[in-house]
Amino acid sequence: MITLTDSATVKVRELLDSEGTPDWSLRVAVKPGGCSGFQYEMYFDGDVASDDEQAKYDNDVKVVVDPASAQLLQGATLDYKDGLDQSGFSITNPNASRTCGCGQSFS
């Protein structure tokens, strides 16, 4: 299961509140595609399947991951940075043997 840093947790809570969906979860998934074979997908989801893996963080932030994606995200970390040289969410994944320059796909 993917882990969220404190800064990612705060940003996800801000986004959920601004969308008017405070009870929804952040869904993190891995899909075929991208320039390296797999790509990350993140979106807010109000539906949780019975076989989804779930985690809860500070500020009642919930994360759900489908079983197939969970295998590829084991030990991964989702971070959020808001600075001059880096801005946005990024995933550090120890299971990725190769990543592309955009940081959104891996193999």
N, C-alpha and C positions, 0 to 999 in steps of 0.2 A: 504494500500500500504506500502511496506517496505521502510525504510529510510536508506540511506547510511551515514556512518560517513565520515569525511574529509579524514581519512587515507584510507578507502575503496575506495573512489572516486579517489584518486590519484593512487592507485594500479590498479584499473580497467582501468583508462586512459593509464597507462604504458603498461598493457597487450594488450589492443586494438591496440595501436600503434605498439607494437612488433609483433603482428599477421598480421599487414598490413590491418586491418579492422577498421579504425578510426571512420567510420560512423555507425557501427553496435551498437546494444544495448546489455546490459547485461540482459539476461532473467533469472528470478528467479521463480522457480516453486516448487510445493509440489506434490509428487507422492506417491501412496500407496507403502509400503514396509519398509525395515529397521527393526530393532529389536523392535521398539516401535510402529509401525503402519503406520507412514508416514516418508518420507525422503525428504530432500531438494535437489534440482537440480539447478545448475547454469551453464550457457554456453552463448557464444556470438551468437547472432541471427541477421541476416539481414532482416528477415521477421517479420512484425508486423501485427497482425490480427486486424480487425476493432473493435473487442470487448475487446482487450487487454487494461489494465490500463497502463498508461505511466507516467513517471516522468523524469525530467531533472535536473542534478546536475552541480556543477562547472566543468570546463574543458570540457563542452559539453558531459558529461557522461549521457547516457540515460538508463533507466531501464524499462523493460516491464514485466508485470505479467498477466497471463491469469485469467479470472474471478473467476474460482473455487479456484485457489491458492490464489488470492487476499483476499478472505474471511479468509483463514487460516494464512495469513501474516499481517493482519491488526495490526498496532502498532509495528511490528517487526523491528529490526535494524540489518543491516549488517555492520560488523566491520572488519578491517584488522590489524593484529599485526605482527610485525617482531622482535621478541626478543629471548632471550636464552630459556625462559621457555614456550613461546607460539609463534607460527608462523602460519600464514595463515588466511583465512577468517572464521568468526564465526557469527552465527545468534542468537540474543537474541529475543525470541518470547514469548510475554505475553500470547498467546493463548495455549501454550504447557503446558499440565498438568503433563507430564512426559517426560523426555529425556533419551537417552542412554549415555553410557560413551564416545562414539566417538563424540557426539555432532551433528551427522548428521541425526538422526531420532528422532521423537517425537510422542506423542499421545495427 
